[in-house]
Amino acid sequence: MVQLQPTSQSAVIYPDSDGKPMADNTKQFRWIVVIQQNLEWLFADNHNVFVAGDLLWYPVEGENKRRAAPDVMVVLGRPKGDRGSYKQWEEENIPPQVVFEILSPGNTRAEMNRKLLFYDRFGVNEYYLYDPDSNELNGWLRREGFLDVIESMVDWVSPQLQIRFDFSTDELQILRPNGQQFLSYVEIAQQAEEERQRANTAEDKANRYAEKLREMGIDPEQI
C-alpha cells in the first residue's frame, strides 16, 4: 500500500478573494472608502503602518479556511505595500490591532457575532462596528485579554489611532487628532480646488499691487 505524505504548509493555497463583494450598497461602500483613505492619509508619513480595506487576513499558517476580511484594518508595526492577502505569519505574527466593519442590510446578527469572536480570538485590540442606516456605532476594546464592549462611543477617542467619534450631527463624524474631519475624496478635491483659487486670487492681488507701485516709480522689490 502506498502511503500518502502529509501536505506541507507551503503547498496550502491562500486565495486572495473570498468571492464576496466589498459592499452591498453605495452607502456602505462610501463609508469603507472614507475610513480607509483617511486612515491612509493620517499615517501617510509613517512607513510602518499598514492600512487596508477588504483584504483577507489569514491568522494561522496552514489553515486557509480560517480567515476574515475586515472592511478596514490597521496594522501598526508593519510596512506599507501591496499585498494579495495578509498572512500573519509572514508579518512577524502581528495581527491587525484595529478593525472596522460597516453594516449593510445583508449582514446577519450571527455573521457579526462570528466576526466579533474571530477578532477577539486572534488579537484585535479595537473593533468598531458602524450602522450608517441607524447612525449607531458600537465598539470593543481589549481589556484583560478579551474584547470588552465600550459603554459609550460619544466622543470616544481610539487609544491607538487617536481619532475621535463625534455624534453632534445627524451622521457620525470621525475626527483626526488635530480635529480635522474625515472627508470623502470629492470633499478633499473641492477643498484643494478652493485653496488653489484662493492662492491664485492672492497672487493676482499681489501682482496688481506691484504694478501700481511701478507706475508710481516705486520698485516693489525694494519695499
C-alpha positions as CSV (number, residue, x, y, z in Angstrom):
1,M,0.0,0.0,0.0
2,V,1.3,3.4,-0.9
3,Q,1.1,5.9,2.0
4,L,0.3,9.5,1.1
5,Q,2.7,12.0,2.6
6,P,1.2,14.9,4.6
7,T,0.6,18.0,2.6
8,S,3.2,20.6,3.6
9,Q,2.2,24.0,4.8
10,S,4.0,25.6,1.8
11,A,1.5,23.7,-0.5
12,V,-1.5,25.3,1.1
13,I,-3.2,27.8,-1.2
14,Y,-4.4,31.0,0.4
15,P,-6.9,32.7,-2.0
16,D,-6.8,36.5,-2.4
17,S,-10.5,36.7,-2.7
18,D,-13.4,35.1,-0.9
19,G,-15.8,35.7,-3.8
20,K,-17.9,38.2,-1.8
21,P,-18.5,41.8,-2.8
22,M,-16.7,44.6,-1.0
23,A,-20.0,46.3,-0.2
24,D,-23.7,45.7,-0.7
25,N,-24.7,49.2,-1.4
26,T,-23.3,52.7,-2.1
27,K,-23.6,53.9,1.5
28,Q,-21.6,51.0,2.9
29,F,-19.0,51.4,0.1
30,R,-18.7,55.2,0.8
31,W,-18.0,54.7,4.5
32,I,-15.5,51.9,3.8
33,V,-13.6,54.1,1.4
34,V,-13.8,57.2,3.6
35,I,-12.4,55.4,6.6
36,Q,-9.7,53.5,4.7
37,Q,-8.5,56.5,2.7
38,N,-8.5,58.9,5.7
39,L,-6.5,56.5,7.8
40,E,-4.0,56.1,4.9
41,W,-3.8,59.9,4.9
42,L,-3.4,60.1,8.7
43,F,-0.5,57.7,8.6
44,A,1.0,58.8,5.3
45,D,4.3,59.8,6.8
46,N,4.6,56.7,8.9
47,H,6.0,53.9,6.7
48,N,5.5,51.3,9.5
49,V,1.7,51.5,9.5
50,F,-0.3,49.3,7.0
51,V,-3.9,50.2,6.3
52,A,-6.1,48.1,4.0
53,G,-9.7,47.7,3.0
54,D,-11.5,44.4,2.3
55,L,-8.2,42.4,2.5
56,L,-8.3,38.7,3.5
57,W,-6.5,38.1,6.8
58,Y,-5.1,34.6,7.5
59,P,-4.1,34.4,11.1
60,V,-2.8,30.8,11.2
61,E,-0.4,29.2,8.8
62,G,-1.7,26.1,7.1
63,E,-5.4,27.0,7.8
64,N,-6.8,28.6,4.7
65,K,-10.4,28.3,5.9
66,R,-9.7,30.4,9.0
67,R,-9.8,33.9,7.6
68,A,-11.6,37.2,7.8
69,A,-11.8,40.3,5.5
70,P,-12.4,43.3,7.7
71,D,-13.9,46.3,5.9
72,V,-10.9,48.3,7.1
73,M,-7.9,47.1,9.1
74,V,-4.9,48.9,10.6
75,V,-1.7,47.2,11.4
76,L,0.8,49.2,13.5
77,G,4.4,47.9,13.1
78,R,4.1,46.6,9.5
79,P,5.4,48.4,6.4
80,K,3.2,49.8,3.7
81,G,3.0,48.0,0.5
82,D,0.7,45.9,-1.8
83,R,-0.4,42.5,-0.6
84,G,-2.7,39.9,-2.1
85,S,-3.7,39.0,1.5
86,Y,-2.4,39.5,5.0
87,K,-0.7,36.3,6.1
88,Q,0.1,37.0,9.7
89,W,3.0,34.5,10.0
90,E,4.7,36.5,7.2
91,E,4.2,39.7,9.1
92,E,6.2,39.0,12.2
93,N,3.0,37.4,13.5
94,I,1.5,40.8,14.1
95,P,-2.3,40.9,13.9
96,P,-4.4,43.9,12.8
97,Q,-4.7,45.9,16.0
98,V,-7.8,48.0,14.8
99,V,-10.6,46.8,12.6
100,F,-13.8,48.5,11.3
101,E,-16.9,46.9,9.9
102,I,-19.7,48.8,8.2
103,L,-23.1,47.2,8.4
104,S,-25.4,46.6,5.4
105,P,-28.9,45.2,5.3
106,G,-27.4,41.9,4.2
107,N,-25.4,41.3,7.3
108,T,-27.0,39.0,9.9
109,R,-26.6,39.0,13.6
110,A,-25.0,35.5,13.6
111,E,-22.4,36.7,11.0
112,M,-21.4,39.7,13.0
113,N,-21.2,37.6,16.2
114,R,-18.8,35.3,14.4
115,K,-16.7,38.2,13.4
116,L,-16.5,39.5,16.9
117,L,-15.4,36.1,18.1
118,F,-12.8,35.9,15.4
119,Y,-11.4,39.3,16.2
120,D,-11.4,38.6,19.9
121,R,-9.6,35.2,19.4
122,F,-6.9,36.4,17.0
123,G,-5.7,39.5,18.8
124,V,-7.6,42.6,17.6
125,N,-7.3,45.4,20.2
126,E,-10.0,47.7,19.0
127,Y,-13.1,46.7,17.0
128,Y,-15.7,49.3,15.7
129,L,-19.0,48.4,14.1
130,Y,-21.0,51.2,12.4
131,D,-24.5,51.0,11.0
132,P,-24.9,54.0,8.7
133,D,-28.7,53.5,8.4
134,S,-29.3,53.9,12.1
135,N,-26.2,56.0,12.8
136,E,-25.3,53.6,15.5
137,L,-21.6,52.9,16.4
138,N,-20.6,50.1,18.7
139,G,-17.0,49.5,19.9
140,W,-15.0,46.9,21.7
141,L,-11.6,47.4,23.4
142,R,-9.3,44.6,24.6
143,R,-9.2,44.6,28.3
144,E,-7.7,41.8,30.5
145,G,-7.2,39.6,27.4
146,F,-10.5,39.9,25.6
147,L,-12.6,42.4,23.6
148,D,-14.9,44.1,26.1
149,V,-17.7,46.4,25.0
150,I,-17.2,50.1,25.2
151,E,-20.1,51.5,27.2
152,S,-20.4,54.9,25.4
153,M,-19.0,55.8,22.0
154,V,-19.9,59.5,22.3
155,D,-16.6,61.5,21.9
156,W,-14.7,58.2,22.2
157,V,-11.0,58.5,21.3
158,S,-9.3,55.5,19.8
159,P,-6.4,54.7,22.1
160,Q,-4.2,53.5,19.2
161,L,-5.3,55.8,16.4
162,Q,-6.2,58.9,18.4
163,I,-9.2,59.6,16.2
164,R,-12.4,60.8,17.8
165,F,-16.0,59.8,17.1
166,D,-18.4,62.7,17.1
167,F,-22.2,62.4,17.2
168,S,-23.1,66.1,17.4
169,T,-24.7,66.0,13.9
170,D,-27.2,63.7,12.2
171,E,-24.4,61.5,10.9
172,L,-21.3,60.1,12.6
173,Q,-18.2,62.4,12.2
174,I,-14.7,61.0,12.6
175,L,-12.1,63.5,13.5
176,R,-8.3,63.3,13.2
177,P,-6.2,64.1,16.2
178,N,-5.9,67.7,15.1
179,G,-9.7,68.0,15.0
180,Q,-10.0,67.9,11.2
181,Q,-12.9,65.9,9.9
182,F,-12.6,62.7,7.8
183,L,-13.6,63.8,4.3
184,S,-14.6,62.0,1.1
185,Y,-12.4,62.1,-1.9
186,V,-14.8,64.6,-3.5
187,E,-14.7,66.9,-0.4
188,I,-10.9,66.7,-0.4
189,A,-10.7,67.6,-4.1
190,Q,-13.1,70.5,-3.6
191,Q,-11.1,71.9,-0.7
192,A,-7.9,71.6,-2.8
193,E,-9.6,73.5,-5.6
194,E,-10.8,76.2,-3.3
195,E,-7.3,76.6,-1.8
196,R,-5.9,76.8,-5.3
197,Q,-8.4,79.5,-6.3
198,R,-7.6,81.5,-3.1
199,A,-3.9,81.3,-3.8
200,N,-4.4,82.4,-7.4
201,T,-6.6,85.3,-6.2
202,A,-3.9,86.4,-3.6
203,E,-1.2,86.2,-6.3
204,D,-3.3,88.3,-8.7
205,K,-3.8,90.9,-6.0
206,A,-0.1,91.0,-5.2
207,N,0.7,91.4,-8.9
208,R,-1.7,94.3,-9.3
209,Y,-0.3,96.0,-6.2
210,A,3.2,95.6,-7.5
211,E,2.2,97.0,-10.9
212,K,0.6,100.1,-9.3
213,L,3.8,100.7,-7.3
214,R,5.9,100.5,-10.5
215,E,3.5,103.1,-12.1
216,M,4.3,105.4,-9.2
217,G,8.0,104.9,-9.8
218,I,8.5,102.6,-6.8
219,D,10.3,99.3,-7.1
220,P,8.2,96.7,-5.1
221,E,11.4,94.7,-4.7
222,Q,12.9,97.5,-2.6
223,I,10.0,97.7,-0.1
